[in-house]
Amino acid sequence: MTSFDLILILLVVGIVLFEIRHDAGRALLDAVATLVAAQVSRVLAPALTQALHWQPFPGTQHSPMAQGILFVGCSLIGLAAAGLLHRYTRWSMDQWDPA
């Protein structure tokens, strides 16, 4: 296991602990924001790698560090937007929970 793997594991554990405190509607919005951040970081990583003149990972066009930086940045923006959207809509999954 590399240090990059450890950082990803800590990031996932942190997000899971953060999401435990929220209801299902907010957690679903956060999950969608995280998936969008992963896709956006994958698409924009080659451009950032070239702009910073970093060495791309063998067999790819992007640096893992560039993709990681983009993912963290996009995740923070996405989580903030999801929180704001949930605050105004108060969308919840409680209507489908019989208990």
C-alpha positions as CSV (number, residue, x, y, z in Angstrom):
1,M,0.0,0.0,0.0
2,T,1.3,3.4,-1.0
3,S,0.8,6.7,0.7
4,F,-1.6,7.7,-2.0
5,D,-3.8,4.7,-1.1
6,L,-3.7,5.6,2.5
7,I,-4.8,9.2,1.7
8,L,-7.7,7.8,-0.3
9,I,-8.7,5.4,2.5
10,L,-8.6,8.2,5.0
11,L,-10.7,10.4,2.7
12,V,-13.4,7.7,2.2
13,V,-13.5,7.0,6.0
14,G,-13.8,10.7,6.7
15,I,-16.7,11.1,4.2
16,V,-18.5,8.1,5.6
17,L,-18.2,9.4,9.2
18,F,-19.5,12.8,7.9
19,E,-22.4,11.2,6.1
20,I,-23.5,9.2,9.1
21,R,-24.8,12.4,10.8
22,H,-27.1,13.4,7.9
23,D,-30.4,12.1,6.6
24,A,-30.7,10.0,3.5
25,G,-31.7,12.9,1.2
26,R,-28.5,14.8,2.1
27,A,-26.4,11.7,1.8
28,L,-27.7,11.0,-1.7
29,L,-27.0,14.5,-2.8
30,D,-23.5,14.2,-1.4
31,A,-23.0,10.9,-3.1
32,V,-24.0,12.4,-6.5
33,A,-21.7,15.3,-5.9
34,T,-18.8,12.9,-5.1
35,L,-19.4,10.9,-8.3
36,V,-19.5,14.1,-10.4
37,A,-16.3,15.2,-8.8
38,A,-14.6,11.9,-9.7
39,Q,-15.8,12.2,-13.3
40,V,-14.7,15.9,-13.6
41,S,-11.3,15.2,-12.1
42,R,-10.7,12.3,-14.5
43,V,-11.6,14.5,-17.5
44,L,-9.6,17.5,-16.4
45,A,-6.5,15.7,-15.0
46,P,-4.6,15.5,-18.3
47,A,-4.9,19.2,-18.9
48,L,-3.7,20.0,-15.3
49,T,-0.8,17.5,-15.7
50,Q,0.4,19.2,-18.8
51,A,-0.1,22.7,-17.4
52,L,2.0,21.9,-14.4
53,H,4.6,20.0,-16.4
54,W,4.2,16.9,-14.2
55,Q,5.2,13.4,-15.3
56,P,2.1,11.4,-16.3
57,F,1.5,8.0,-14.8
58,P,2.8,5.3,-17.2
59,G,0.1,4.2,-19.6
60,T,-2.1,7.3,-19.0
61,Q,-2.1,10.9,-19.8
62,H,-2.4,12.3,-16.2
63,S,-0.6,12.4,-13.0
64,P,-2.3,10.8,-9.9
65,M,-1.4,13.9,-7.9
66,A,-3.2,16.2,-10.4
67,Q,-6.2,14.0,-10.4
68,G,-6.2,13.9,-6.6
69,I,-5.9,17.7,-6.3
70,L,-8.8,18.1,-8.7
71,F,-10.9,15.5,-6.9
72,V,-10.5,17.1,-3.5
73,G,-11.2,20.6,-4.9
74,C,-14.3,19.4,-6.9
75,S,-15.5,17.3,-3.9
76,L,-15.4,20.3,-1.6
77,I,-17.3,22.5,-4.1
78,G,-19.8,19.7,-4.7
79,L,-20.4,19.0,-1.1
80,A,-20.9,22.7,-0.4
81,A,-23.4,22.9,-3.3
82,A,-25.2,19.7,-2.1
83,G,-25.4,21.2,1.4
84,L,-26.8,24.4,0.1
85,L,-29.3,22.6,-2.2
86,H,-30.4,20.4,0.7
87,R,-30.8,23.4,3.0
88,Y,-33.2,25.1,0.5
89,T,-35.1,22.0,-0.7
90,R,-35.1,19.9,2.5
91,W,-35.4,16.9,0.2
92,S,-35.6,13.7,2.3
93,M,-36.1,10.0,1.7
94,D,-38.4,9.7,4.8
95,Q,-41.5,9.4,2.6
96,W,-40.3,6.0,1.4
97,D,-39.4,4.7,4.9
98,P,-42.4,2.9,6.4
99,A,-41.0,2.9,9.9
